[in-house]
């Protein structure tokens, strides 16, 4: 593994973590809105 591979791997890993956090917050927001308004 050269230094470029390491840099790309770290960048993609960071983006993956950001995506996971975004998905979790979206799921949390949807479940909270469903909980707040169950009789839609």
C-alpha positions as protocol buffer text, in pm:
chain_id: "A"
residue {
  index: 1
  type: UNK
  ca { x: 0 y: 0 z: 0 }
}
residue {
  index: 2
  type: UNK
  ca { x: 150 y: 331 z: -100 }
}
residue {
  index: 3
  type: UNK
  ca { x: 71 y: 667 z: 58 }
}
residue {
  index: 4
  type: UNK
  ca { x: -193 y: 755 z: -203 }
}
residue {
  index: 5
  type: UNK
  ca { x: -387 y: 435 z: -132 }
}
residue {
  index: 6
  type: UNK
  ca { x: -377 y: 512 z: 240 }
}
residue {
  index: 7
  type: UNK
  ca { x: -501 y: 868 z: 182 }
}
residue {
  index: 8
  type: UNK
  ca { x: -787 y: 749 z: -42 }
}
residue {
  index: 9
  type: UNK
  ca { x: -878 y: 476 z: 207 }
}
residue {
  index: 10
  type: UNK
  ca { x: -887 y: 722 z: 498 }
}
residue {
  index: 11
  type: UNK
  ca { x: -1095 y: 969 z: 297 }
}
residue {
  index: 12
  type: UNK
  ca { x: -1349 y: 707 z: 188 }
}
residue {
  index: 13
  type: UNK
  ca { x: -1366 y: 568 z: 544 }
}
residue {
  index: 14
  type: UNK
  ca { x: -1439 y: 918 z: 676 }
}
residue {
  index: 15
  type: UNK
  ca { x: -1708 y: 971 z: 411 }
}
residue {
  index: 16
  type: UNK
  ca { x: -1860 y: 632 z: 500 }
}
residue {
  index: 17
  type: UNK
  ca { x: -1879 y: 735 z: 867 }
}
residue {
  index: 18
  type: UNK
  ca { x: -2042 y: 1064 z: 769 }
}
residue {
  index: 19
  type: UNK
  ca { x: -2295 y: 875 z: 557 }
}
residue {
  index: 20
  type: UNK
  ca { x: -2373 y: 639 z: 846 }
}
residue {
  index: 21
  type: UNK
  ca { x: -2427 y: 934 z: 1079 }
}
residue {
  index: 22
  type: UNK
  ca { x: -2651 y: 1101 z: 820 }
}
residue {
  index: 23
  type: UNK
  ca { x: -2857 y: 783 z: 775 }
}
residue {
  index: 24
  type: UNK
  ca { x: -2893 y: 745 z: 1153 }
}
residue {
  index: 25
  type: UNK
  ca { x: -3013 y: 1104 z: 1192 }
}
residue {
  index: 26
  type: UNK
  ca { x: -3263 y: 1063 z: 905 }
}
residue {
  index: 27
  type: UNK
  ca { x: -3398 y: 739 z: 1055 }
}
residue {
  index: 28
  type: UNK
  ca { x: -3418 y: 906 z: 1397 }
}
residue {
  index: 29
  type: UNK
  ca { x: -3605 y: 1204 z: 1252 }
}
residue {
  index: 30
  type: UNK
  ca { x: -3852 y: 978 z: 1067 }
}
residue {
  index: 31
  type: UNK
  ca { x: -3916 y: 762 z: 1373 }
}
residue {
  index: 32
  type: UNK
  ca { x: -3958 y: 1072 z: 1592 }
}
residue {
  index: 33
  type: UNK
  ca { x: -4209 y: 1223 z: 1351 }
}
residue {
  index: 34
  type: UNK
  ca { x: -4398 y: 892 z: 1335 }
}
residue {
  index: 35
  type: UNK
  ca { x: -4397 y: 874 z: 1715 }
}
residue {
  index: 36
  type: UNK
  ca { x: -4520 y: 1233 z: 1745 }
}
residue {
  index: 37
  type: UNK
  ca { x: -4800 y: 1180 z: 1493 }
}
residue {
  index: 38
  type: UNK
  ca { x: -4914 y: 813 z: 1496 }
}
residue {
  index: 39
  type: UNK
  ca { x: -5264 y: 887 z: 1363 }
}
residue {
  index: 40
  type: UNK
  ca { x: -5170 y: 1005 z: 1016 }
}
